[in-house]
C-alpha cells in the first residue's frame, strides 16, 4: 500500500462548508486524529496470509508446500493450519509374522512402509548362526570307519566291503562262578543262576549260611 498523502484544511476552508465555530473546531480535531490513526496502522507489524493486500508493514504467512496446509475461513474468522499428508495410509504395520522397512524424510515423517513376511527369504543371514539347509547338513557329515555316506542324498550305510566285518562266531560267552550256560555266539545262549539248594519255605530256622553273592546256601 502506497503512503497516503494527507493535507489538513485551514480553518477558512472548513468554515466555507461548516457554519458553526464549534463544528469547525471539531473538524480540525478529526483531521488530526485521522492522520494519527493512519500512521499507527501503517507502521504496526501484523501477520497476513500471502494473498492479502499489502500495507508495507505486514509479515506474510505462507504454509510451506508439502509440509503444511492452510485454510482461510475469511475475514474475522479462523485461519486453520494443519500438517500436509505424505501419501501413506494411517494405521499399524507389522506383526509377529512379518517385519517392516520404514522410510523417513528430513522432517522425521514416515513416508513409506514396506512389509515383509518374517521368513528366511526376507531376513539376512548372520555370520555365526547360519540358516539350515539340506545341503549344509549333508556337507557337515562324512564317511567313517565301516560307514559309507552319500553327500548328495544324505544316505548313510554300512560298508560291507570293509575288512572289519569279520566272522565272530568263534567268540564265546563264559558263565562265571554261580552261573550256568555260556558257549560260542554262533547260536543263542542262556545264562542262569546255578541251583545250590532245595527251594521252599522254612519256618523258624536256627541258622542260615549265605555266600559272597548273597545267596542262601544252607538252612538249619
Secondary structure, DSSP 8 states (H G I E B T S, - for coil): ----------HHHHHHH---HHHHHHHHHHHHHHHHHHHHHHH--EEEETTS---SSEEEE---TTTEEEEE--TTS-EEEEE---S---S----TTEEEEEEE-TTS-EEEEEEEESSTTTS---SSS----HHHHHHT---BTTEEEETTTTEEEE-TT-TT----TT-EEE--TTEE-EEETTS----EE---S-----SS-S-EEE-TTS-EEEE-
